[in-house]
């Protein structure tokens, strides 16, 4: 006799190695069956939001499916912020949750299917005769549509005997290959001719192009094109001579200048959100072509849209694009391009005669200086994970990455904060797998929201450094609204010692007031010793990230247009 819970556990086992969960009435029997009957590793987290956020981060760090699990009701609703982020960011995963019994809603139950649909997520409900088949349907949808899927288990089913017939696992590599949209060959050949004719071509790669690295780099080399990436795909072209770094709000000024001179920009697997596009002002002069699995172009500036997988398109273009007969990017200084992404105050190739003081005008650490100093001491092999908040302007411009799959940005699609510690267990397991150090960057506001799973990070990570940008404020709100004259008291946070909180859950912790306070941590990094070290960086809130200034300028333009 096989129960529904047991059949569900064994049906999931072929598709995932990792499960992130918090136990409750609705999922207890399934988790037990997982541990008894399958090799799936179960990582317990402290808050349900971390179940989904960790599965999300694990996928972004490995491109492997993971399972999140929570109970029904309040357990399920606690996942919603992370679930919405995963939906908007197109992250495939399975979210196994308890649900109301088959007899109907109890007084404490919710219409979870309606909530799931409201955040753009598909729901698949298990029945006694539809268990392994339900798993196959859920995985198929998750992988093909690149979305999370909620797999709902009614409360009264786990101990019931399953009467489902034999259902074999699916070879999803074969399914994905057969169901990927085939690009219009005529359109790709026309684009190949346009690339060869371009004078100043740029190849822009997003997270959807991570699997196309080799062909895209070879195509760019053949064309003499400059390459850039979105923030989420940073590291894709690391080491290439004509790689200018990030496109958008995190661009250095020299990189922005190159983008402003481009005549053709071809975006592979990039969503082209407002930040990548610089609020429409980044490269308005160029013809923009987008190749993506989305149904239609994702930005009005796109002149040509080709629905296709980025890797498939890159291979076809490489086969049909001849080397141009004319010089591209005439008079280009290749060394200058390679240095462009680091050309900023405290950057590795800064053109400033002298960097400013590491102490800002208010006596606190300049966040740029402390991030650059941390970057110098970190091991080369690292996985950078960040929460959302003003500070992402520093983590994404001063922390270098060794290659693709080196960046996890959970929260940016939904513009949330508070998913940093929540996503850290998943990111830590991804980093552990190949001996990388996890580097988690968070603000003090988002850090306090997700504090429960600092413990989960400490339990999970082999080696991790946490950078807390602690300026005792919600700095993005102060920048946008305090400067308009709104009362700043709700935007301020009482100073909290994250170093002390870290020590309470078994991590090292240092309050960083000067760059010299990094010395003990730097010795630990060099030692190779395992553990987690929290750097509680007391930074100035008066140093504003350039991308935040860009947001403010855009708000001013919108306000002026509305008047």
N, C-alpha and C positions, 0 to 999 in steps of 0.2 A: 504494500500500500504506500503510495507516494502522495504526500499532502501538496496542496497548492504552493505553500511556502517552499517546500523542498524542490518542487519542479521549477519554480521561479528562480531559485538560486542556481540550479544546475543549468538552466537555460541561459542565464546571464554570463556564466563563467567563460564561454568561448570568446566573448566580446570585450572583456575588460579585466585588468589585473588589479585595479585599485577601487576601493569604495571609501567615501568620506561620509560619516554619519553621526547622528545623535539618536540614541535609542528612546523609543516610546511605545505606547500601547499598539500603535498601528504598524510598526515595522519590526517588533521584537522577534517574532518567529522567523522572518526572512533572514535577519542578521544571524540568528542562531544557525539556520540551515547553511548560510554562506560559510560560516566558520567551521561547521562540521563536514561539509560535503565538497567544498571547492577550494582552490588555491588563492582565491581573491583575498588581497590584503585589506583589512579593515582599519581605518584610522579614525579614532574618536575625536570629535571636536567639541567645543564647549557651548557654541551657539549655533542654531540651525542655519543662519545665514552663511556660516562657514562651510556647511556641507556642499552647497552649490558653488560658492566662491572658490573653494579648494579644487573641486572637480574642474571648474573653469580654468584655473591657473595651471593645473596639471596638464590639461589639453594644450594650452598655449605654450607650455615649456617642452612638451614631448610630441604633440600632434597625435596623441593616443586617447581613445575614449575612456572616460571614467564614470563612475556611478556615484551619485549623491543620494542619501536617504534620510528621511525625517518622518515623524509621525503625522497624524492628521491634525486638522484644526489649527491651533496656535503654532504647532510645529511647522505645519505647511506655510502658514502666512509669514512666519519669520524668514522664510527663504526668498520672499518675493523680490526684494531689491536686487539680490544677486541673480535671481532667475531672469529678471527684466534686463539686467546688464548682459547676461549670456545670450539672451534672445536678440538684443540689439547688435551685439558684437558677432553674431552668427557662430556661436560655439556649440558644436555637437556634444551632447551628453545625455545620460539617462538620469532622471530624478525620480527615484522610487519612493512613493509616499503612501501612508495609510489614508483611508477614505471612509466615508460613512458606510454602514452596513448595507447589504443588498435590499434589506427591508425598508429602507428609507432614512431620511435625515432625523437624527436625534436633536434635542433642544440645543446642544452645543456644537452641532455640525454646521458646515457651510457648503454652498454650492461651489466646490473646488474647481469643477470643470469651467464654470463661468469666470472664475478668477484667473485660471490658467489661460483661457482664450483672451482675456482682457490684456494680458501682457505679451500676446503674440506667440504663445506656446501651444503646441498640440498636446492633447491628453489621450492616452490609451488606457482603457480600464480592463483589468484582468477579470476573467470569469473562470469557473472551475473547468470548463471545456475549452478555454482560450488563454493559455498561459505561455508556453513556449512560442506559440504563434504570435501572441501579443508582443513578446520580447522581440521577435524577428521584425514585426511591423514597426515597432518603436525605433529599433536600431536603423532600419532602412530609412525611415523618415529623417532621423537625426543626421545621418551621414550624407544623404543625398541633398537635403534641404539646408544642411549646416545650421541646425537649430537644436536647442534642448527639447527633450520630450519628457513629459510627466507620465510615469507609469503608475497608475492608481490601483491600490489593492484594498478592496472593501474589507471592513473590519472583521466580518464574520467568515471570511474565506481562508485565511492561512492554515487552519487545522483541518479543513475539509479535504476529502480525498479528491484528487484531480482525475477527471474522466476523459482527459484529452488524449487523442491518439498520438502516434509517433510524429514528431516534428523535427526535422534535421536542421542544424545550424546552417547559416547562409555564408557563402564565400563573398564577403562584401568588397574585396578588392576587385573581383570580377564584376560584381553588380555596379560598382562605382564607375568602372571603366566603360561599361556598356550604356550607362545612363547619363554620363556627362554630356552636356550640349555640344554638338559639333559645330564649330565655327564655319561661317560662310567662307569657303576657300577663295572665292573671287575677291571678297573684302580683304582677306589677309594678304593676298598677292598684291592688291592695290596699296595696302599699307606698307608692304615691303618696298615697293617702288618709291613711295613717299619718304620713307626713312632714308633710302639711298640718296634721294634728292635734297634732303634737309641740309641746311648750312650749320645750324646750331641745335642739334637734336638732344633731348633729355629723355632718359628712361626712368620712370618713377615706379617703384615697386611697393606694394602693400603686403599685408599679412597673407593674403591669398596667393602670393607669388613665392612663398618660401620654398616650395618644391621645385621652382624653376631657376634656382640660383645659377647653375652652371651655364645653361643656354642663354640666360639674360646677360650674364657677364660676358660671354663670348660674342653675343650680338652687339653689345655696347662697344666692345673692343674693336670689332670689325668696322663699326660706324665711326669710331672716335667720339662716341657720345659720352656726356656727363651722366652719371647715375646719382639718384637720390632715393630715399625711402620715406614712407610714413613713419611716425614715431613707433608704431607697433611692430614694424619690420626692421627697426634699426639693427645694423650689423650684417644685413644681407650681403652688402658689397664691401665689407671690411677688407682692407688690404689692396683694393683696386686703386690704381693711380688716379683715375678720373672720378673717384667717388667723392661727392661734395656733402655727404651726410644727410640730414633730415630736411624734408620739404615742409614748409609751413611755419607755424608760430614758433617752433624751436630752431628754425634756421639761423645760422650766423648771418651777419650782414654780407660777407663775401658770397655765401651760398645764395642768398636772396638776389644778389646782383647777377649771378649766372642764370638763375631762373628767369629774371627779367629780360635777359638777352636771348632766350630760347625762341626758336621759330616753330618747333614741333615737340610736344610732350606726349609720350605714350605711357599711359598708366596701366600697369598690370596688377590685377587683384587688389586694387586700392579703392576704398569706399568714397574717397574724395569728400570728407566732411569739412565743416567750416574752418577747422584749424589747419588741415592740410592745404586748403585753398586760400588761407590767409584772408578769410571773409571776402573772397572774390577779387582780391587785389594782388595776389601773388604773381601770376603770370597772365595777365589779361591779354597780352599781345600775342600769345602763342596759340596755335591750333592744338586743341586738346583731344586726344583719342583715348577712350577707356575700353579695356578688355576685362570683363568680369563675369561672374556667374549670376549676378543680379539680373532681374527680368528686364530692367531698363537702365538707362544712365542715371547715376545717383547725384548729379550736379548739373544745373542748367548751362554751365560753361562748356560741357562736353559737346563737341561738334560731330564726332563719329563714335558710335557705340557698337561694339561687337560682343555678343554674348558667347563666352567661351571660357574654358578653364585656362588659367594663366600658363601653366606648364605646357599644355597642348599648343597654345598659340605661340609661345616662345620657340618651340621646336620647329613649327611650320615657318615662322618668320626667319629663323636662322637658316633654314634650307633654301629660302627664296630671296633673301636680301643680299645683293652683291655689295662689295666694298664700294663706297662712293668714289666717283671719278674726280672729285674736287676735294680740297682741304676742308675739313669741318672744324669749327671753332678756331678760325685763323688767329695766329699770334698768341695762342693759348699757352700760358705757363703751367705745365703739368704739376710742378711742385706746389704752385699756388693753389691749384684745385685740391690736391691732397691735404693741404693745410687749412682749407677754407672752413671746414666744420669745427675746427678748434680755435679759430681766430676770434677770440672774445676775451674780455677781462678775466685774468687767471687761467686762460686757456693755454694748452700746450704749445701753440704756435702763435700766441698773441703778437700782434704788430705794435702794441703799445710799448713805448720806451720803458715804461716801468708800471707794473701792476699797482693798483691802489692798495691801501692798507687792508689787512685781513679783518680789522676792527672797523665797523661802520660808525657813522657819526653819533649814533645813540649809545655807543660803548659796547654793543653786542657784536657777536661774530657776523661777518659778511657771509651769507649762505653760499655764495659762489666760491669764496676762498676755502671754506671748510670742506665743501664737496670736492673741489679740485685736490685738496690735500688728502682726503680719504681715497680718492681714485688712484693716487700715486702709490698707496700702500696695499691696495687690494690685490689679491692674486689675479693673474691674467684670466684664468678660467672662472668666470662668474656668471650667475643668472641674476639679472636685475628685475626686481618686482616693485611696483609702486602702487600706492593708494592714490586717490584723487585729492586735489587741493592745489593751492597756489604754488607750493614747493615743487610740483612736477616740472616747473621751468628750470630747476637746478638739477634734479636727478637725471633728466633726459637730455641735458646738454653738457654736463661735466663728468658723468660716469660713463666711461668708454665700455664697449662691448666687443667680445672676441669674434663674433660671427652670428649667423642666423639662430633663431630660437633662443636668443639670449635676453629677451625683454618680455615681461608680463605686465600689462597695463590693465588691471581689472578695475573698472569703474568709469573709464573715460567715455564709453559709448552712452551711458546713462547719466553722465556728469554727476556721479555720486562721490561722496567721501565715506570712509569707514569700512572699506573692504580690504584694507591692507593686511592687517593681522588675520582677517577672515580668509584671505586667499593664501596666506603664507604656508600652511601645511601642505597644500597641493604643490606650490612652487618648490617647497623644500624637498619633497619626494622626487620631483623632476630633477632638481639639482643634485641630490644624493646619488642618483642613478649613474652619473658619469663623473663624479668627483668634483663638481663645481661648488664654489661657495655661493650660498644664497645671500643677496644683498637686498634688503627690504627698506624702502624709503617711505616714510609716512609723516604726516603732520601731527601736531599735538591734538587738534580737534578730532580728526579721523581716528587717530590712535586711541583716544579715550572712548570713542564710540565702539571700537572693536576689541577692547582690552581683554575680554575673556579669552580670546584665542592667542594672546601672547603665550599663554601656557601651552597651547597646542603646538605652536612653533618651536618652543624650547624642547618639547618631547619628541618632535618629529625631525628636526634638522640635524644633520651631522655637523655642519659648519655654517653659521649664519652671522651676518652683521646687520644690525638694524640701525638705520639712521633716522632719528626723530628730529624733524625741524620744529623746534620748540620756541615759538615766539609769543606764547601766551595770548593767541588771538586766532580768529577765523580771518586770515589776512586777505583772502579773496573778497570777502564781504566789506572789509574796511577799505580796500582799494576801490571797489566799485561804488559803495554807498556811504561809507564814512567821509570820503572826499567830496560827496555831494551835500554834506552837512547833516546827514542822519545821525541820530544818537548812537555812539559807538559802544555803549555799555553792553548791549546784548552780543556784541561782536568780540568781546574780550573773554579770555579764559584765565582763571586763577592759575598761577605758575604751579606746575606739577612736576615732581621728580620721576621721570621715566626710568632713570638709573635705579632708583630705589624700588620701583615696581618690578623691574627686571630681576633684581636680586631676590625678590620675594618668591619668584617662580623658578629660581635655579639658574638664571643667566648672569653673566657679568654685566655690570653697568657702570658707565662713566658719565659724569656731567662735564660736558665739553664747553669751557668758557674761553679758552684760547687754543691755538693750534698745538701748543705743547701738551695739552691734555689728551692728545691722541697717542702719545708715546707708548703707554702700556698696552693699548689695543694693538698698535702696530707690531709690538714684540710678539703678541699672541698670534697675529696673522702669520708672521714669519715662522713661528714654532710649529705650525701644522696641527696644533692641538684642537680636538673637537670641542664643540660647544656653541653657544649663542652669546654675542656681545652686543649690548644696546648702547649706542652713542647718543646721549641726550644732549643734542647740540642747541645751545642757547643762542639763537640767531636773531638778527635784526629783522623787524617787520617793515623797515623803511626802504629796504632794497627790493624793488618791484621787478618781477620777471617780465621780460619783453613781451611774451605772449599775452600777459595780463594787461599790459598797456595797449596792446592791439585790440583786446576785447573792449576796453574802455573807449578807444577811439571809434570802434564800430557802434557802440551804444550811443555815442554822441552824434554820429551820422544818422542813426535811426531816429533819434530824438529831433534832430534838425529837420529831417524829412517829414516827420509827423506834424511839425508845426506849420 
